[in-house]
Amino acid sequence: MHLGVAEVARAKGLHVYWNAPTDEGDTEKQLRFIDLSLTRRYRGLIFAPDETIASRSPVLQALKGGKPVVIVDDQLGPPPGPLLSYVSNDEEAGARLAADRIAKILHGSGFVAIIGISPRLESGILREESFEKALSSIAPGVRIDVRRYGDSVVTHQQQIAKDILKGPRHINAIVALTATATHGAYLAKIAADSPSAIKIVGFDQGLLLPIQSGDVDSVVIQNTRKIGQIAMQNMDEQLRGENVRGLTLIPPMLLTKETIGAPEIRSLWEFAHYRWSGQ
Amino acid sequence: MGVCPLPLEWAVKGRNGMFRAATAFVSLSAVAITAAFFFSLSRQHTDKSSPLTPRTFSRNDAWVALGGKWSANLLEIQNNSEERGAKLMTRLGARDDYQIQADLKIASPYGEAGLIIRSSGEEEGVDAYHGYFAEVRSLDSSIEFGRTDFGWFPLLHKSLPDMADGQGWVHLRVVAVGCRFGVAATMPDGRKTSSTVDDQDCIQTGRFGLRSYLTSATWRNLEVTNATSADLSGFEISSATPGPDHSGLGEPFSPDRLDRYTASIRDDAKKHEIQPGVEPIADFPLRPGKHPNVTVQGVVISAPPLADIQDETGAMIVSHVDSSTPIRLGDFVEAHGTVISDHFRSRMEDAHMRVLWSDTPIPPLAVTASQLTGGTYRGRSIEVEGNLISARSRADGYELILQDGNQYFKATGSRDFRLDSTDLKPGSRLRLRGIATSLPQFTNDLYPFTVVTEKVDVLSPPPVVVADSRNVAHPGLYSPVHIRAIGPASTAEVAYSICAEGAGRTRL
């Protein structure tokens, strides 16, 4: 997302201050960054919340001060308006990609465990509900047998996945709804004493190695570059008092061993060759 | 986050900027004690013949921590956290041409750690600084060097010698001369990978520091000296910039290395597996007696000397923790030992502990000092506020006396790079995070409880109008002077008491 934001900002002559907490999921620190941005009198705020409810007050505070805000990847609650717009990954489309994949690799029947459910984020709830809905429609012969909450600790997610692998229920596939849960499921699978045939379908960008090795079947990845570009375009227009679309949904992509080299997916990696100085 | 006493904009400018910064600080500040200390460091630093010593680096006041859980002794500096980019920056000023080198060891099979050079504008955050970073990466057994401007731009990437896994001790050296940089990594067996790289329109000056990413790491034999172009001889010449296969998070692996990396990750994943037979902590206070061979699991909410772990049902003190097992706050651990329960308290003795995973924050309960006297929250992760009465340093940390309402209480803690002692002024309102205990060895039976702190935040400075100390209503029994006369532990302390010194400033 940083790449998309920075390249549009550079083209528009805008400067960007970009930061994120070193502890993933550290909502308190993330909200301190918002306070900092208000203190420093930045002209606008693009914000991807870690938690929906906790983020409402600081965002409303920014809006009250007349500062344009673009919320990324979450439905915070306040309706869009002249100062507020939303740009999100299309969770329903992503859920359909995952459901399609599950239907294909399980040949239409079997048992699935869902891990990494994130009720702290509206987008996390939407993702889970959309997946259940899509699966029941696309593959009615596939049953969801286990549901587990997620957090930002990989090893904890590994433990949850291990319990599923070793548990009494026969599970054919794990659907991991976050990058952390996907990573945890991967670790549980490769640490198992005997090779596991369980399939893993994950969400959100992480390491490519599990895809290459085949331990993770596929991952629904966000088009973060596009999300960043649209967010910055919205910001530019909001700063100039122009009307922008209240909610823009960006379709995700399915990363598999076969699509790993596809141009649209490789374009996401170009952040590694972008010079950030003077951003 | 600590605050550097040197004004940042002064510290990063020009040649020999650090000397001038310290001088300016002296001339601008009336706080003679702190200024004098930094002045002495700067004199040492600008002397080209004398590199900075391990003794310098082991001092808490030599560094500013931006994220992470840092500790140091005369031999090593450690970060015990797996954050995305914890930094430890020198408080010394900027330099232009210099080199930094150290042995470093990475704990995780998919982490990165290394040395920052020519840095400025550091903040807490993932890539929150302007400067250069040379790192060893355990995931793909490589070294990488690049520039950070609140975003990472790799300039150089090279594999370590064959079969080197990047997880043993690696000697890393970075040289910056003009806009040319040299990076070298030497394995314990003497094999070496090195290269030079140019960065047009480079950052010309800045501080040095340490950084780790997604892993705990240890540095030793840290050395910083001036450099000239002669120091770049011996590095392999490279004009290659990193290709797309060596970038950031998304890096496809060559097939010949895929199995090796997977095996490395598998080994680490196995270490974190949980065994069956775990019992809830809350079961034991209601079962008086001795219970051998008990296994509990929970998050470490207080590290030794008062090790305390908390699960979803309660908390338990763990005595006699095997010192060979380093544990730290936020570790999720498995503890096996004998539980002793009496007086509706339980503790585990002779515990064998195993860290299952790290960085698991326990949200503290916000309580008042009065509530803590009741015992309901004893041993739990809490936050409590109070007005600072006094502060003083000890050989192993600090001790604070606070007041909240009609309760006076004590707080102790180990030295922390993030705690800036100059903020601790009497009358300040503080928020403490940690655990409260009424065990006599912590309270001396003088205070209702003592907070063993994990974190101290200054909420507000003292009121502008300073009250006459004669009107401050706290019993003489609790005065620092009085406390210092009590108990053998006090005799070893090196104290700077506000009340005793009357300096109007605390020094820890």
Contacts between the chains, C-beta under 8 A, distances in Angstrom:
chain1	res1	chain2	res2	distance
A	2	B	151	5.9
A	6	B	151	7.1
A	17	B	150	7.0
A	18	B	150	5.1
A	18	B	151	6.4
A	19	B	123	6.8
A	19	B	125	3.9
A	19	B	126	7.1
A	19	B	128	5.3
A	19	B	150	6.5
A	20	B	84	7.7
A	20	B	125	6.1
A	20	B	126	4.9
A	21	B	124	7.6
A	21	B	125	6.9
A	21	B	126	7.7
A	22	B	67	4.2
A	22	B	68	7.6
A	22	B	83	3.7
A	22	B	84	4.8
A	22	B	85	5.1
A	22	B	86	5.9
A	22	B	124	6.8
A	22	B	125	6.5
A	22	B	126	5.9
A	23	B	67	7.6
A	23	B	83	5.3
A	23	B	84	7.5
A	23	B	359	6.7
A	23	B	361	7.9
A	24	B	84	6.7
A	26	B	361	8.0
A	29	B	124	7.1
A	33	B	125	7.5
A	153	B	332	7.7
A	153	B	357	6.0
A	153	B	359	6.6
A	153	B	360	5.6
A	154	B	357	7.6
A	155	B	272	4.6
A	155	B	332	7.5
A	155	B	356	6.5
A	155	B	357	3.2
A	155	B	358	7.9
A	156	B	332	7.3
A	156	B	357	6.2
A	156	B	360	7.2
A	158	B	269	6.4
A	158	B	272	6.2
A	158	B	273	8.0
A	159	B	272	7.6
A	159	B	273	7.7
A	159	B	274	5.5
A	159	B	356	7.7
A	162	B	273	6.5
A	162	B	274	7.6
A	187	B	265	7.1
A	187	B	269	4.0
A	187	B	272	7.7
A	188	B	269	7.3
A	190	B	262	6.5
A	190	B	265	6.6
A	190	B	266	4.6
A	190	B	269	6.1
A	191	B	266	5.9
A	191	B	269	3.8
A	191	B	270	4.8
A	191	B	272	8.0
A	191	B	273	6.2
A	205	B	249	6.6
A	205	B	250	7.0
A	206	B	249	7.3
A	207	B	110	7.5
A	207	B	249	7.0
A	208	B	250	5.3
A	208	B	251	6.4
A	208	B	252	5.6
A	208	B	253	7.5
A	209	B	253	5.8
A	209	B	258	7.0
A	209	B	261	6.1
A	209	B	262	6.9
A	209	B	265	7.7
A	212	B	252	6.2
A	212	B	253	6.0
A	212	B	258	6.0
A	213	B	258	5.8
A	213	B	259	8.0
A	213	B	262	5.4
A	215	B	262	7.5
A	260	B	252	6.4
A	261	B	252	7.8
A	266	B	244	7.2
A	268	B	250	6.9
A	269	B	244	6.4
A	269	B	247	5.5
A	269	B	248	6.9
A	269	B	250	4.5
A	271	B	151	7.7
A	271	B	247	7.9
A	271	B	248	6.5
A	272	B	152	7.7
A	272	B	153	7.9
A	272	B	154	6.3
A	272	B	242	7.3
A	272	B	244	7.5
A	272	B	247	3.0
A	272	B	248	4.3
A	272	B	250	8.0
A	273	B	153	7.7
A	273	B	242	7.9
A	273	B	244	7.5
A	273	B	247	6.9
A	274	B	151	7.1
A	274	B	153	6.8
A	275	B	147	8.0
A	275	B	149	7.8
A	275	B	153	5.4
A	276	B	148	7.6
A	276	B	149	4.2
A	276	B	150	6.2
A	276	B	151	3.2
A	276	B	152	7.6
A	276	B	153	5.9
A	277	B	130	7.7
A	277	B	147	7.0
A	277	B	149	4.3
A	277	B	153	7.7
A	277	B	201	7.7
A	278	B	149	7.4
A	279	B	149	6.5
A	279	B	150	7.0
A	279	B	151	6.6
